[in-house]
Amino acid sequence: MNISDWLTLRIEIALAVFILLQLIIKIFDLIRSNETWLRLNIAITFLIVLLGFTGNDSGSLFGGMFISTSFIIIEKTILAFATLLVLMQSYNWLKHHQHTPEFFMLLLTALLGMFLMLSANNILLFYLGLEMATIPVAALANFDLDKQRSSEAGMKMILSSAFSSGMLLFGISIFYGITGTLTISSWQEILRPGGLEVLALIFIMTGFGFKISLVPFHLWTADVYEGSPVSITAFLSVVSKGAVSFALARFLFNGVIMMQEFWVEILFLLSIITMTVGNLFAMRQTNIKRFLAFSTVAQAGYILLGLAGDPVNAPTSVVYFILVYMFSNLAALGVVEIVSFATQKEDLDDYKGFYNSNKKLAIVLMLALFSLAGIPPTAGFFGKLFLFTSGIHSASVVWLLFASLNLVVSLYYYMRLVRMMFSENNEKPLASIQSPLLSNIALIICSAGILFIGIFGGLYDYLHQLAK
Amino acid sequence: MNLLVLLIIIPVVALAISVFVHAEKVKSVILFGAIVELILCFELLREFMVERAAGNNSPYLFEIVYPWFKTWNINFHAGVDGISVSMLLLTSLVTVSAILVSWKIDNKPREFFMMLMLLTVGAIGFFISMDLIMAFFFLELSVVPKFLLIAHWGSGRKVYSATKLALMLMAGSSLILVGILLLYLKSNGSFDISVLQGLHLDNETQKLIFPLMFMGFGVFTALFPFHTWVPDGHSSAPTAGSMFLAGISMKLGGYGCIRFAAILLPEGTQYYSTAIIILSTIAIVYGAFATLMQKDIKYINAYSSVSHCGFVLLGIGMLNQTALTGAVLQMISHGLMTALFFGAIGMIYSRTHTRDVRELGGLLKIMPFIGSIYIIVGLCSLGLPGLSGFVSEMTVFMGAWKVPGTFYKAATILACASIVVTAVYILQAVAKVMLGPIKDPHFLTLTDAAWYERSASWLLMLAIIIMGVLPMWLAQMISHDTAPMAVKFLTLNP
């Protein structure tokens, strides 16, 4: 173990130091102004993003418990970047919040947990990371302190995540019993499809299913997304979901690759019900946050399709999709946040005639919806396309047909919202909203991502190189 | 720079400029872009003819490849043959006249003209694509503009029609997507049609993929029973939208059926040819009779489009050179003709504010120019010699009649007989709308076509007449490229 190996841990060390530093600053009350806290944390997150691009990438630490590759570093950087965008968008809301410093500490702790989870080659470290990434977020869901719905959301989140962790742990303990080791990468030589292994895998998949809200484990999603503050909804739907999807990909291809034939069947079943139910429920929603919640449930079904690929393309296509999805979903939720903060309105009907009153925000929201629906030339088209091209490796024709026909269903509700914004008249139109500078910058970054990532194709090839 | 790349860049630049200029000036920018596009298409035609005359017989000319996503072997691969060149000409002609016809739009003009141009980009890109993913990209590009054009600027049950159209076309594309992916899987990783054409996929695979591709593209070109979006979509769309939908959008389907289904999967085409012929004959006959019952002049034209596009599919199903050439000619002829037809209907509707045959009458006296256009294009639709409709339908029939077998003869006779029904509904509509007494005194105050409407009409009318009088150069250019297909079909084991 030398210095260059320690450098692979640089992001986690920096993040931990910053969290502790903030704690000290808070204890001694050195910074009082919320705005200073905000600027400081935006700077910190930016620094974390930059750290991803420097130094040595691959190596392992602590006797192989912690591993790092260029691909893992890229995943972490994407998550950090998404967190940065979330922070920029929540500027307005946090400026007047009474517990702003705690917000950042919890958020960054969750991020640290995700980083550990992604690098873990030991299943207990993985589990610790996962819990560390979940419990602070449950507290954050409760952060609209004067709203009852918010505490309800926090409660739901903590209960469902505790339950799913139980499932996950049960599956893990069976695997440990079979293999006698906690090291994930050495499982693949021992595990073969058999009764006990299949049972354990089902438990583990159930646990993951809760975390990325696959149907039938999605029931908490809409309530939590609706009740939480919009920034936390954004964090949950992009960063948490992204991290767990990355972890799922790594677990499937590093740990249980020999059982692929079996888990592809599980993915198939989960994927088609997730897409179908998510889409059907999204159609019936009247609140824009619930609407986006169900649309993200449906998107998770496509991620599973991508996971049916080969060991190189499956993780690549999932990472690419999450990156694209991050831009699209954060753009949509960013606009929702601005509107909700300025007018307290969150119903779909309030967005009628939005294009006439707030042209620029409406265009960003439309771009985001096009991207979520997978319409070219937005990046969403390519994100979905590559999940498909990756999936054909082992997906059946039925699965492909289900997935592509589900695109039609989702087009219906996305286009309905676009049409409402573009051409309907509203008796009580939204006032022209002045959005804060940082939110605008975040939205511009997201729009640029949506428009250019797909068409200028190099990024996918770059990720593919790293994944090899 | 390669001419084909320029064809994509020009409209994109026009779109980019129109984001920044004042809303009033957008239409000029877009029109200018479209005219440049038209000139480029004629230049392409000239260079193409020169190359062919010089003896360059390679299947695709002006090929250019840029890698796009290397991992998946997806390229920006453009190239044209005679069929694509004629489609490009059609697209740019219809675009210019659609923009001219909507010159006076004042409801969100910037968005309106930008969407028209976006539709053009989609169509042009699709026609030059030699990579399946690139083609799919451009095909999908037009979903949103079509939807919003109808839902916002349309009339009647516009939201219903727009949703129906968008969902049905999207369902078609989702079948195409699965077909493309399966082709990629079976061909060991290629989306390139020049590679896929050379492969010999086994019969079972072809039988699986062909229906997906053909039905998918069939939805676009009103394959029975997936034609139901056509009447509603066309009638609710604004004038320029209908011109686009009927003139170009439906041709995307026909072109796709030939280029991406028939050529790539010859065994599949042959296996399913009976089904294609049955469905297209039903569409032809059913479309004609359904038109007979319509009272709305826009619905008349929309239903007759179902019937006329049936000829395209019939030509494809007959699998010989003459019929295939006829199918392509029919696409061009129908594109020009319906675009002009919808243009004329739009001009009438914008003046009279009714499209009901029973309320219209004697318009020829009041607006002689628009009236004459309506009559001429009607005659073209019923296949009067000297206009484009005769040339294309005649070629399809000649090709179809060559195929031996009672079944094929019967289908041809049925399709031929529908021409009589066409004559009935066209002449009825012309008589009621253009001739006879003037039903409403308010009509007497109406004016004839303005300059922009006249120039739009002349453009399309000239094309129809030129194609009707001098069809040989076009037919030769197309049949040069349908010949190898026909040879391929001939060499298959039945």
Chai-1 contact restraints between the chains, C-beta under 6 A:
chainA,res_idxA,chainB,res_idxB,connection_type,confidence,min_distance_angstrom,max_distance_angstrom,comment,restraint_id
A,I375,B,V143,contact,1.0,0.0,6.0,A-B,restraint_1
A,I375,B,V144,contact,1.0,0.0,6.0,A-B,restraint_2
A,P376,B,F137,contact,1.0,0.0,6.0,A-B,restraint_3
A,P376,B,E140,contact,1.0,0.0,6.0,A-B,restraint_4
A,P376,B,L141,contact,1.0,0.0,6.0,A-B,restraint_5
A,F388,B,L181,contact,1.0,0.0,6.0,A-B,restraint_6
A,T389,B,W72,contact,1.0,0.0,6.0,A-B,restraint_7
A,I392,B,L181,contact,1.0,0.0,6.0,A-B,restraint_8
A,I392,B,L185,contact,1.0,0.0,6.0,A-B,restraint_9
A,L400,B,V178,contact,1.0,0.0,6.0,A-B,restraint_10
A,L401,B,V178,contact,1.0,0.0,6.0,A-B,restraint_11
A,S404,B,S174,contact,1.0,0.0,6.0,A-B,restraint_12
A,S404,B,L177,contact,1.0,0.0,6.0,A-B,restraint_13
A,S404,B,V178,contact,1.0,0.0,6.0,A-B,restraint_14
A,L405,B,S174,contact,1.0,0.0,6.0,A-B,restraint_15
A,L407,B,S174,contact,1.0,0.0,6.0,A-B,restraint_16
A,V408,B,L167,contact,1.0,0.0,6.0,A-B,restraint_17
A,V408,B,M170,contact,1.0,0.0,6.0,A-B,restraint_18
A,V408,B,A171,contact,1.0,0.0,6.0,A-B,restraint_19
A,V408,B,S174,contact,1.0,0.0,6.0,A-B,restraint_20
A,L411,B,M170,contact,1.0,0.0,6.0,A-B,restraint_21
A,Y412,B,L167,contact,1.0,0.0,6.0,A-B,restraint_22
A,M415,B,F147,contact,1.0,0.0,6.0,A-B,restraint_23
A,R419,B,A151,contact,1.0,0.0,6.0,A-B,restraint_24
A,S423,B,H152,contact,1.0,0.0,6.0,A-B,restraint_25
A,G457,B,W68,contact,1.0,0.0,6.0,A-B,restraint_26
A,G457,B,F69,contact,1.0,0.0,6.0,A-B,restraint_27
A,Y460,B,F69,contact,1.0,0.0,6.0,A-B,restraint_28
A,D461,B,K70,contact,1.0,0.0,6.0,A-B,restraint_29
A,D461,B,T71,contact,1.0,0.0,6.0,A-B,restraint_30
A,H464,B,T71,contact,1.0,0.0,6.0,A-B,restraint_31
